[in-house]
Amino acid sequence: MRAVFVLFDSLNRHMLGCYGGTRVPTPNFDRLAARSVRFDNHHVGSLPCMPARRDMLTGRLSFLHRSWGPLEPFDDAFPEILAKTAGTYSHLVTDHFHYWEDGGATYHTRYDSHEFIRGQEGDAWKAMVQPHWDRLREMVHAKQFSSARRDKRANDIINRQFIREEKDFPSAQCMAAGLDFLARNAGADNWLLQIETFDPHEPFHAPARFREAFPTDYRGPVLDWPRYGRVDELPEECEELRANYYATVAHCDELLGRLLEVFDARDLWKDTALVVTTDHGFLLGEHDFWAKNRMNLYREVEHIPLLVHDPRAPASQGESCAALTQTMDLAATFLDLFDVPPTPAMEGIPLRVTRAGGQRRDALLFGYFGGAVNVTDGRFTYHRFPPDLRRQEIYQYTLMPTHIMMPFTVEELADIRIAGPLPFTKGAKVMQVPVIARSPMFDRYGPGALLEDETRLYDLAADPGQARPLRDAATEARLVALMRGLMAANNAPPEAFIRLQLAPP
């Protein structure tokens, strides 16, 4: 068996033609769907970027215990398990620069080899000690300009000075490196290749020819990086931001097409699995918001695409699967492809098993650490917030105390306790770190960042746009029961129930 895992970032399901999208032509996603099983009820787990990847690698939810952080010493990561159990070689090609930061530094080393492409977003890549800020200021909209050192917007402005031709774009380099791996290892067996690009994550920077397909009336400087929060831009600015996202999705579609051409030319379809998905979606003005992290977890963010070509089941090509699945199922799925069983700590279900009806969920959980706990059964979504986001007893459980770009502060660590061992820590005790308002994560992607905090129930059949919260005590009680059961199955700590005013099991 051989497998290719293509992971995009912030790829909106509803933009893809194979999921009914019409705004952006996506012929290559559609072409892949014809050779794959399309999972129609696929959802996120832990959010945002690195928590999602921890779920993918370990096969279990992390957001009830931990915010953004590294893989832990007790985590089961599927590339390592494949190497130890089946001798499977794994290679990661990525331009996702969060792997280079404190909060992601233990992920890429789980693979046998890895290759990083520089230059995306805030990557501290090119050194310019004295940039011509007056000239650079004229090139970008004031809302996305910064000249502050160690500011990701300033880094992006500098990085773009070195991305001039299509071949220079990090996502293009990323796909090229993946295709190079395929060319060099065409005769080998028992390997897994992960091609992971940061696109179409903001800023929405794509080659000019893709942007030409989506004209707008905007005539100002570069505007392709929306703020995280409520929409307050002029209408033409909103259209410009959306058009740049569309262009980036179109670029991603073409890059995927280059991979499909290799699958066709080398007839890899007969012996190589291909899995294509994303970590989460992205709001483009829906519900009057941009982006993620600040608002309720609407469908545009949490309902994501998943296409799986499994050469063991050629008759399934072009089929769809309506069963509930989520990101943590990927670890068990990649193990299953190489005939390796999931580990005891894994909560995920191999997608082959789900599709065959052997094991299916009644509901699933998703969320951000410190925010709402969310549950869906496919028909309803229920988003339960604590009474006061800024005043809740909540702890991080970790042996790796780092945030995105820095260690936990000494102030955070001043009142730690030693807890456990927890059921999934393999006998290891962990630090129980109180969440405080002065934590670097609190107002960036934690409880203090949220602009919405109202518990809501939605009927997705009657209200697919989630515009009208539903009052239905019986349905709410049923979903609360499902939520409590799933939280218990995830070994959620007692305070995770108390903060939501739920009785611990």
Number of C-alpha atoms within 10 A of each C-alpha: 17 20 24 22 19 22 21 23 20 25 27 27 26 19 19 23 19 21 17 11 14 12 13 20 17 22 17 23 21 19 15 23 24 18 21 27 25 24 24 19 18 24 27 29 30 31 28 21 18 22 26 23 23 30 29 27 25 28 29 26 30 26 26 26 19 21 28 26 24 27 26 17 13 15 18 24 22 25 25 19 19 23 17 11 13 15 13 19 19 23 21 23 24 27 27 25 20 19 19 18 17 18 24 24 16 17 19 20 13 20 20 15 13 15 15 19 18 20 24 28 27 19 23 20 15 15 10 10 7 6 13 11 15 9 9 16 16 13 15 18 15 12 12 19 22 19 18 10 11 12 14 19 21 22 24 22 22 25 21 16 10 12 15 10 9 14 13 14 21 22 30 22 21 25 23 18 19 23 17 12 15 18 12 9 11 11 7 10 14 16 21 25 23 21 24 24 26 24 28 27 23 21 23 21 24 24 18 12 11 18 18 12 14 17 11 16 10 16 10 13 12 18 24 22 25 23 17 16 19 16 17 13 13 10 11 14 20 20 19 23 24 22 23 28 29 23 24 26 27 24 23 23 19 18 18 19 18 14 19 20 12 15 16 10 10 13 12 17 19 15 14 21 21 25 21 22 22 27 29 29 27 25 23 20 18 14 16 12 21 23 23 25 23 23 23 26 26 18 22 21 23 25 21 25 26 23 25 22 26 23 22 15 12 13 12 18 18 17 13 17 16 13 22 20 27 28 28 28 24 25 29 26 24 26 20 18 20 19 13 16 16 22 17 8 17 23 19 23 24 24 27 19 13 18 19 11 10 11 13 15 12 10 20 21 25 24 25 26 24 30 29 26 24 24 23 22 17 19 12 20 25 25 24 21 21 22 14 11 19 19 14 18 14 22 23 20 25 24 16 18 22 21 20 22 14 12 15 17 14 8 11 18 15 10 10 16 14 12 14 15 12 15 12 17 17 12 11 14 15 19 18 20 22 18 21 18 15 12 17 19 19 18 15 14 22 23 26 19 20 22 14 14 19 14 16 18 24 23 21 16 11 12 13 13 15 18 11 13 14 17 12 11 10 9 15 18 11 10 22 18 13 19 23 19 15 16 21 16 10 20 16 20 17 14 17 24 20 15 20 17 13 16 12 15 9
